[in-house]
């Protein structure tokens, strides 16, 4: 880890010296790309896709390495990956849009009011959204957040998968995103809410998703099973950086949430490092909202937004090198991550 940090700082120092002052006034995209490519090789990520948005417009997108090492299939901006915990940003948006803004629920409602099977009657919806324990302290728990799936289903009177598809994917034209692979199982009760054409498209996306890999300390790459996890409010979605860029642009344009709701989602829920479905912190005087995803020896994901600058970084990978140890992102600080730190140092200062 120390050697990677040294490498990052050396890169940044070199970039400042290499580029004249007038060039530094615009986004240093080519410099960022070179650093990411070097970091990808140093960390040992087999395949990775990334995009940067400025004011809702994609200004850079690229794939690095291979989505399928054995087949020598290159990673691209439209390569599907399981996005893991990044699903929280989508499901929280769907909940706030479909349930809160249409006055079906209040954030202070108990989870048990909407899901009588939920085991802790004291937990509230806002506590699950912000990873706040019943006692009031911060505790990141994706499984607990995932229970919001049933809350969304009850308030919308439709399965969570259908709400996510209708409110987010279909609305934004996210054609290479699927709510979860459970829909591909013939016995899934939710299949009746989707056309045969949509289900076939979902199957095609699932079939095209990047293979997953374990990378050992020597950099040896081994293919692993491709776990996607259960379809909950916290995990299960498969998507691409190109589709997630559509989602990000819609958030910035106000096409999904009212400005007051968006502000609430992107502010700290008390003395914790989280808002509603997002982590929230400060960097160099700027608010940063972000989320990560991680399945050990399989996949990792990262989204970092600087709303005051209109900037967003989206990255997906087919190993755990993008967001896994030693970063400990569940503690609530994105600056521990090399890729996020590179983005923030180059584009924010």
N, C-alpha and C positions, 0 to 999 in steps of 0.2 A: 504493500500500500504506500509506504514512504517513497519508494522509487517512482511510483506513478504520480504522486504529488510533485516530486522534484521535476519530473518530465513536464507536467502541466505548467508549472511556474516558469520553466525554461522556455517553453513554447510561447507563453504570454510575453515574456521579456523580449524574445526574438521578434515577435509580431510588432510590438511597440516601436522597436528600433528599425524594423524593415519598412514600415509603412509611413509615408510622410503625413504631417499633421492634417493637411486638407483631405487625405483619403480616410482619415479616422472619423470624419464627420458623418459618413454614411455607414450602413451596416457592413461589417467586414465578413461577408458571406464566405468568400473563397478561403480566408484564413481559418474560419470556424470549420469548414469542411476538411481542410488538411489536418487540423488538430484532432477532429473526431475520427478520421480514418486512422491516424496514428494510435489514438487511444483504443480504438476497436481492436487493433492488432495486439497492443500491449496487454489489454485485459483478456483477450482471447475469445471474443464474441464471434461465433461462426457467421451469423447473418443479422443485419440490423437495418431498419428503415427509419428515416427522419424527415421532419418538415419544420420550417420556420414560417410563421405568419407575422405580418406587420399590418396593423389596422384592418384585419380581416382578410387580407390578401396573401396567398402563398407566395413567398419570395424565394423560397428554396425548398427542394425536396430531393431525396436521393436514397438509394439503397446501397448498403455496404456488405461485401462478402456474399454468402450463399444462404438462401432460404432452405435449400436442400443440398447438403455437402456432397452426398454420394451421387446425386444426379447432376451435380454442377449447375444447379438452377440458381441464377443470381437473385438476390433480394432486390425488390423494387418498392416504389412508393405505394403501389397498389397490392403489395403482398399482405394477405390476411394473417393476423396473429391473435391468439387469445390475449385480451388486454387485462385480464385478472382484476386487481382492485381498482383499476381505472374505471371499471363498470360503475363505481360509486358516483362518479361525476355525471354519468348519464341517468342513472336511476334516481338520484336526488333531484335532478332537473325535471324529470318526468313527474315525480311526486309533487314538487313545488308548483309545477305548471297545472297538472291535472287535478290535484287535490287541494292545495292551499289557496291558489289564486281563484279557484272556482268555489271556495268557501265550504268545501266538504269537511275539512278538518282544521284543527289548530295545532301548531307545533307543540303546545303544552299538553296535548291529549296524551293519555296513557296508551302505550302500545296495545295493552290488553283490551282496550275499548274496541279496537279494530280487529284484533286477533285474539279471541278468547283462549286460544291454546298457548299463547305466549306465557312462559313460566314466571316472569317477574312482574307483578302487577304495579310496581312502583316506577318502572322505566317509562320515560316519555319519548315521543317521536323525536324531539329536538336532541335528546341525549344520545339516541342511536345515530342520528345524522352527524353529530359532532364528536362521537366517541367519548362521551362523558359518562362515567360510571354512575350508578345509583347514588353513591356517596358524594358525588360531585367532582371527582378528580378525573384527569385525562387518562384514558386507557385505550389504546388502539386495539380494536377487536373487529376484524372484518366479518367474522361469523355472526356476531351480534348485530352488526349493521345489516347483514343479509336478511334478517327477519323482517325488514321493511318491505320485502316482496309481497307478503300477505297484506300489509297495510295498503299498498298501492292497489292490489287486486280488489280489496273490499271497498275502498273509497270510489274507485272507478267502475265497480261492478263488471269488471272484465279481467281476464288473466293478466298478470304482470307482463308477460311476454308480448301480448297484444298491445298493451298500453305503451310499452317501450317502442315497439315497431311503429305504432300510429303517431305518437307524440314526437318521436325523435327521428327514427330511420326514414320512414316514408315521407314525412314532412320535409326533410332536408335532402332527400335523394341520396341517402347513404346506402347505395345498392350493394356494397361489398361488406355489409355488417349484418350480423345475425344475433338475436337475443341469447341463444344458447343451443347446444347440440341436442338437448332433450327433445326439441321439436322434431328432430329427425327420427326419433324412435316411433314405430308404428302405434305403440300403445299410449302415446302422449295425448292426454285429454285436450290440450291446448291446440292441437293441429286443426281442429274444426274452425278456428278463428282465422285461418290463413288459407289462401287459394293454393291450388296444386302448383301453379307457376311459381308462387313465392317460396313454397317449400322446396321446389326443385332448385331454385336459385340459392336458397340457404344451403342445400346439400352441396352445390358446386363450390360455394365459398368455403365450407368446412373441408372439402376435399383438397382445396388449393392452399390451405393454411401452411405456414412454415413448419418444417419438422423441428423437433426440440432436441437439445443437446446438453450433455454434461461436459464440462471442461475441467480437467484436473490441474494440479499445481504445476505440472510440466507442460501444460498447454495441449495435452492430448484430448481430442474431441471424440466423444462417444454418443451415438444416437440413443435417445431415451424414448419411452412411451410418450404420447402427446396428450397429457392430461389437460382437460379444460375445466374441470370442477363442476359442481352443480350450478344450475341456473338460479342465482339468488340476486338480491339487490346489490350485492357486493362483488359478484364474479359471474363468469359464464359467457360474457359477450366476446365475440370474435369480430375484429374490425381491422382497418388499415389506417396508416397515417393520413392518407388522402381523405378518407371518410371522416376521421376525427378532426381534420382541418375544417370540414364543412360544419361540424358541430361547434367548433371553437368560433368560427366566423359568425354563426347565428347567435351565439351568446353575446358577442360584442355588438352586434347590430340590434339587439333587443327583440329578435324574432321569436325567442323562446320564453323569456321571463320578463316581467315588468322590472323597471329599473330599481324600484324599492326592494323587490324580492332578490334581485341579483346582488344588490348591496348587502343584504342580510346574509346571503350565502357566502360572500367573500369577506366577511368580517369575523374576527375571533369571537367565539361563543363564550365569552368570559375569559378567565385566566387559563386558557388552553390554546394549543397551537392549531386549532381547527375551526373552520366555519361549518357550513352545511354540505357535506360531501367532499370538502376540500381541506387541505392544510393551508394555513395562512401565516405568513411571517413577513418581516421587514428585511430589506437588503439595500444598503447604500441610500437610505431614505425612501425607497420605493416599496410598495406593497407587492408581495409575491404570493400567488396562489398556485397550488400544485397538488399533484397526486402521483402515487407510484403503484406498480403492480409487481408481484414476485411469486413465482413458483420455483423452488430450488431445483437445480439440474434440469430446467425446462425452458421457462420464459421469464421475461422481465419487461417493464414498461415505465414510461415517465412522461408527464406533461408538466410544463413550467410556464406560468403566465405572469407577465408584468403589466397589469392593466393600465397603469399610468403612462406607459410607453407604447401601448398597443402591440406588445410583442408576445409571442407564444412559441415554445419549443415542444414538439411531440416526437417521442422516440419509442420504438418497439423492437424487441430483440428475441432471438430464439435460443438464448441461454440465460442464466441468471446474472450475467456479468454487468448488465445495465443498472440494476437496482439491488443486487444481493449484498451479502457481507463483503467488505467490512463497513458498509454505509450506515446500517441501522436507521433507515429512513422512517420507520415506525415511531421513532423517538420525536419526530416533528421538526427536523432541520434539514432542508434540502441542500444546504451549502456543504454538507459532508460528502455529497456525490460529485465525482469528478466531471461528469458530463454537464450537470446543472451548473456547477461552479464555472466551467469554461464558458457556457452560454451567458451567465450573469456578468462575469468579468469582461467579456468582450463587448456585450451589447448594452450593459447598464453602467459598468465602470467599477 
